[in-house]
Amino acid sequence: MSRVTLSVLAGGRSRRFGTPKSNLSVSGMPILAWLCRRLRPCATHTVLSVGQLWPAPTGAGQFDRIVADHRMDAGPLAAMKSVIDSISIADTFVSNDNDERNDHLVVFVTTDMPLVTACRVNQLARCLHAHERAVGVMNRWVGRGDAAQPGVPAIEPFPSVWRVRPARVLFARALAAGIAAPHRLAGRKDVWTHAVPSTDRWAFANINTPGDLQILDEQCPNLRIAAVHG
């Protein structure tokens, strides 16, 4: 069985939201603590990725380790690379054999996705195990076109699951080529996409703006999702 590191990315500047998204709360709990507890069943280790200039946010103590994103303005792929670089090479194995399926896996989710479940993450992990040559797997919407590329299925880059060893190389090469967003890797033969019906979009809803927060709170009033200021 693979070792799985759960990494929550919380190092963005949240310009559109207006305040750090780590200030969000869900059911009276800091969103980071909420995500860590909600997704911990699918992982053996947890890592929080934060911006190098940010103090440790509320809820950070729930994680096993905190990693600084030294390239905050380089996009989410740079933060993902920092997390993978922080994982010891010695920790990428759970046995002495060279079975690719036993590689250490890393799950990435962003701090503004309070509805993602361990079940969804485990589904992606199973998909990755089923494709032994794949470096990673992301979700692909079925029934919704990408507005930027009409007729092309939209890619949902988070949550996503990656094999640590090959992803370390892939991310480095992608960043060197100027690729900052993980969804741009979806066209590669070694990056798999898992089809998800567009009717499931609420399971992957993220909060980019105050308007998104209001809509999500109206859709899920029992969760009491709110921004905590100060």
Steps between C-alpha positions, in 0.01 A plus 500: 500500500632847408589772740286805432584858590210744508606855417269799534619799297443822696775728372310708247451874545119474466485827305148439364367396838652801677628317808694177556270205436654328800283742701191311389314288750271200451255403774689725739833328422794659313482376143852354517407292802175402326682381187770317695248306710268438204773362272739340750336155458642482147857584603784375716662844535383861465684808374383860489648723228511869595646815346845586628389848614188383678494409872370154585122523447236387744459124484856434383571304817275219373761409237805281550725746319499847344686578176572851373422581139805702399348598164163641601447685171601206281163326516372184670739266318795664674335444838438137407866463402609645837290241682637214295857625550438493875422129490813300567606264223527231766130549575386432144507126560292279725687182410838390370374411154479728200129463440382833360161444662663517843634850444419767750194693379421863569150648495459871432192699595456874540392675817183636338331164423306411817275239337769263371477161672742217574280281281569724198873495572504123537320472167783690333762288676334183374500644149873573527575148622303362206731684259847395604680721248314815601682767700182660628125523463254791501126522450348582162150640474260320268215710369665840546725663244801712578401857418856581398513201266151426364429131465791395719402333832588713801768377737461531878858498631408464868488267668763308306723204585861454388783251530776683682808380313389565140298808595813661644660480156184592308430810711859622469491471122158663479607797712814540291275515193291776657203284599349628825161325510462123546201472265738572211663162563175315427578456131803283572484125448636440851243722673162332522159665534205346680157577353255665740147608403447875510206439732757427772648849476398599853727231643795696358373853556771747593480849645678754283293810580264624773219423254610137485491486878145635507380249239665205675359606836153518345541154346637344821352703789562224755878536454494865607790600273620848590796736476657580836668841507765620736 
